[in-house]
Amino acid sequence: MAFIQWGLVTLVVILSAGPTWSAPSIIQMMPEKDTTLLDADVRLKSDHLFCSSWRFTVETNDAGAWTRVPARCVDFVKEYITGDLYASELEAVAANAADYARAIGVSGDGRDAWVFDIDETLLSNVPYYAVNGFGSHIFDEASFNEWVELTEAPAIGPGLRLYKELQKLGFTLFLLTGRGEYQRHATERNLMYAGFTNWEKLIVRGNTDKGKPASVFKSEKRKEIEDAGYIIHGSSGDQWSDLMGFALARRSFKLPNPLYHIA
């Protein structure tokens, strides 16, 4: 018993004395090249953890208003938005929306409606952001408008498949975007080039809508749809401002988007 007690005391002394030892650590004894590689690996892991958590707060709307992707997260966002995870998450959201739509039981009178946002919901602007810092730059309206006029935004695959399935099920589809009236024709052309057809109405910002927060503008337009006698069963958008406010859909589907934030 005395030996065990002595051993425990010795162990306590060793543990308590550890931080005060003056002998060089293993890391200090490693070659300089290996130390640099280790530090870089630690930084990489730290950045990945930070950026993964940052993206979580963006998607849950806990991040609030933000203007650009943090500099340390540009590579993370690039890898995410061009990789399998983003594509898989888009598929998952579309699958959930389709399951919900099938269970509704459309009346057949044309009053069962679904509202779609456009950018990062039906059309992808990833080619634009790929040459503009993947969200790390302050938004440049002029260059984005030039991109819109090119009408080259590709369809988001899961969004297009959901769109077509909803049409087959008998839903009336409304497209509600923050793009301006001056972009209507380019937007219509791009949508058709990408495979979207036969929507009921494309709603854009008019002169009286300038300066309104997206959540207010889109709520007002949803209210107009409801006032016209439609039931908005579903709404799909990549921004919380696409889905929040009033005159809400009976169920909303939020798509991922760590590239930009619209209030």
C-alpha positions in Angstrom: 0.0 0.0 0.0 2.9 2.4 0.8 4.4 1.7 -2.6 1.1 2.5 -4.3 0.7 5.7 -2.4 4.3 6.7 -3.2 3.7 6.0 -6.8 0.6 8.1 -6.9 2.4 11.0 -5.3 5.2 10.7 -7.8 2.7 10.7 -10.6 1.1 13.9 -9.3 4.4 15.6 -9.0 5.2 14.7 -12.6 1.9 16.0 -13.9 2.1 19.2 -12.0 5.7 19.8 -12.9 5.2 19.1 -16.6 4.4 22.6 -17.8 7.5 24.0 -16.1 10.0 21.7 -17.7 12.7 23.6 -19.6 13.7 20.7 -21.9 12.8 21.4 -25.6 9.6 19.9 -26.8 9.4 17.3 -29.5 8.1 19.9 -32.0 11.0 22.2 -31.2 13.4 19.3 -31.9 11.9 18.5 -35.3 13.6 19.8 -38.5 12.4 23.2 -39.6 10.8 21.8 -42.8 8.7 19.4 -40.8 7.6 22.0 -38.4 6.4 24.2 -41.2 4.4 21.4 -42.7 2.9 20.6 -39.3 1.9 24.2 -38.8 0.3 24.4 -42.2 -1.7 21.2 -41.5 -2.9 22.7 -38.2 -3.9 25.9 -39.9 -5.7 24.0 -42.7 -7.7 21.9 -40.2 -8.4 25.0 -38.1 -9.7 26.9 -41.2 -11.8 24.0 -42.3 -13.4 23.7 -38.9 -14.0 27.5 -38.7 -15.4 27.7 -42.2 -17.6 24.7 -41.8 -19.1 26.3 -38.7 -19.4 29.6 -40.5 -21.4 28.0 -43.3 -23.7 26.4 -40.8 -24.5 29.8 -39.2 -25.1 31.1 -42.7 -27.6 28.4 -43.6 -29.4 28.6 -40.3 -29.6 32.4 -40.6 -27.7 32.8 -37.3 -25.0 34.8 -39.1 -27.4 37.6 -39.8 -26.5 40.2 -42.5 -23.0 39.6 -44.0 -21.4 41.1 -47.0 -18.7 38.7 -48.2 -17.2 35.3 -47.6 -14.3 35.5 -45.0 -10.9 35.5 -46.7 -9.8 32.4 -44.9 -12.9 30.5 -46.2 -12.6 31.3 -50.0 -11.0 27.9 -50.8 -13.5 26.1 -48.5 -16.4 27.7 -50.3 -14.9 27.0 -53.7 -14.4 23.4 -52.8 -17.9 23.1 -51.4 -19.8 24.9 -54.2 -18.0 23.0 -57.0 -18.0 19.7 -55.2 -20.2 16.8 -54.4 -21.6 18.0 -51.1 -23.4 21.1 -52.6 -24.8 18.9 -55.4 -26.0 16.3 -52.9 -27.6 18.9 -50.7 -29.5 20.4 -53.7 -30.7 16.9 -54.5 -31.9 16.4 -50.9 -33.9 19.6 -50.8 -35.5 18.9 -54.1 -36.4 15.3 -53.1 -38.0 16.6 -49.9 -40.0 19.2 -51.8 -41.1 16.5 -54.4 -42.2 14.2 -51.6 -44.3 16.9 -50.0 -45.8 17.9 -53.4 -46.9 14.4 -54.2 -48.7 14.1 -50.9 -50.8 17.2 -51.3 -53.3 16.0 -53.8 -53.7 18.8 -56.3 -57.3 19.9 -56.8 -57.1 20.3 -60.6 -58.6 23.8 -60.6 -55.3 25.5 -61.3 -55.2 27.3 -58.0 -52.6 25.1 -56.3 -49.4 27.2 -56.6 -45.7 26.9 -56.0 -43.3 29.9 -55.9 -39.7 29.7 -57.1 -36.9 32.1 -56.6 -34.5 32.1 -59.6 -30.9 32.8 -58.8 -29.3 29.8 -57.0 -32.7 28.2 -57.0 -33.4 27.5 -60.7 -30.4 29.2 -62.4 -26.8 28.9 -61.1 -24.5 31.9 -61.1 -21.5 29.8 -60.0 -19.7 30.5 -63.3 -19.9 34.2 -62.5 -18.7 33.8 -58.9 -15.9 31.5 -60.0 -14.2 34.5 -61.7 -15.3 36.9 -59.0 -13.7 35.5 -55.9 -16.4 32.9 -54.9 -18.2 35.5 -52.8 -15.1 37.1 -51.2 -15.6 40.4 -53.1 -18.1 43.1 -52.4 -21.1 42.6 -54.8 -20.5 44.5 -58.1 -23.9 45.2 -59.6 -22.5 46.3 -63.0 -20.5 43.2 -63.6 -23.4 41.0 -62.4 -25.8 42.8 -64.8 -23.4 42.0 -67.6 -23.5 38.4 -66.6 -27.3 38.4 -66.6 -27.4 39.8 -70.1 -25.3 37.0 -71.4 -28.1 34.6 -70.5 -25.6 31.8 -69.9 -26.5 30.8 -66.3 -27.0 27.0 -66.4 -30.0 25.3 -64.8 -29.6 23.8 -61.3 -30.4 20.2 -62.1 -32.4 19.2 -59.1 -34.4 22.5 -59.4 -35.2 21.8 -63.0 -36.4 18.3 -62.3 -38.5 19.5 -59.4 -40.0 22.2 -61.6 -41.0 19.7 -64.3 -42.4 17.3 -61.8 -44.6 20.0 -60.2 -45.9 20.9 -63.6 -46.8 17.2 -64.2 -48.6 17.1 -60.8 -50.7 20.1 -61.8 -49.2 23.0 -59.8 -49.3 26.5 -61.2 -45.7 27.9 -61.0 -44.8 31.5 -60.2 -41.2 32.8 -60.5 -40.5 35.6 -58.0 -37.1 37.2 -58.3 -35.3 40.3 -57.0 -34.1 41.1 -60.6 -35.3 44.3 -62.1 -37.8 44.9 -64.8 -35.0 45.9 -67.2 -33.7 42.3 -66.8 -37.0 40.6 -67.6 -36.3 39.7 -71.2 -32.8 38.4 -70.5 -34.1 36.4 -67.6 -36.9 34.9 -69.7 -34.4 33.9 -72.4 -32.0 32.4 -69.9 -34.8 30.4 -68.3 -35.9 29.0 -71.6 -32.4 28.2 -72.7 -31.9 26.3 -69.5 -35.1 24.2 -70.0 -37.7 26.1 -67.9 -41.0 26.7 -69.7 -44.7 27.4 -69.1 -44.6 29.3 -65.9 -47.7 31.3 -64.9 -45.9 34.5 -64.2 -42.4 35.9 -63.9 -42.5 38.6 -61.2 -39.6 41.1 -61.1 -39.0 44.3 -59.2 -40.7 47.3 -60.7 -40.0 51.0 -60.1 -42.2 51.1 -57.0 -40.2 48.1 -55.5 -36.8 49.8 -55.6 -35.2 50.0 -52.2 -37.6 47.5 -50.5 -35.9 44.7 -48.6 -36.3 41.4 -50.4 -38.4 39.9 -47.6 -40.9 42.8 -47.9 -41.0 42.8 -51.7 -41.4 39.0 -51.9 -44.1 39.0 -49.2 -46.1 41.6 -51.0 -45.9 39.6 -54.2 -47.0 36.4 -52.5 -49.9 38.3 -51.0 -50.9 39.4 -54.5 -50.8 35.8 -55.6 -53.0 34.7 -52.7 -55.4 37.6 -53.4 -55.8 36.3 -56.9 -57.2 33.1 -55.5 -54.2 30.8 -55.4 -53.1 28.6 -52.5 -49.3 28.7 -52.2 -48.5 25.2 -51.1 -44.7 25.5 -51.5 -41.9 28.0 -51.9 -38.3 27.3 -52.9 -35.4 29.8 -52.4 -31.8 30.0 -51.5 -32.2 33.0 -49.2 -34.2 33.3 -46.0 -35.6 36.5 -47.4 -37.1 34.5 -50.2 -39.2 32.5 -47.7 -39.8 34.8 -44.6 -42.2 37.6 -44.0 -46.0 37.3 -44.6 -48.3 35.5 -47.0 -46.0 32.5 -46.4 -46.2 29.2 -48.3 -47.6 26.3 -46.4 -44.2 24.8 -46.5 -40.9 26.4 -47.6 -37.7 24.8 -48.8 -34.4 26.5 -48.2 -31.5 25.7 -50.7 -27.9 26.1 -49.6 -26.0 29.2 -50.6 -22.8 30.4 -48.9 -21.9 32.8 -51.8 -23.9 35.8 -50.8 -26.6 37.1 -48.5 -29.7 39.1 -49.4 -31.8 40.7 -46.6 
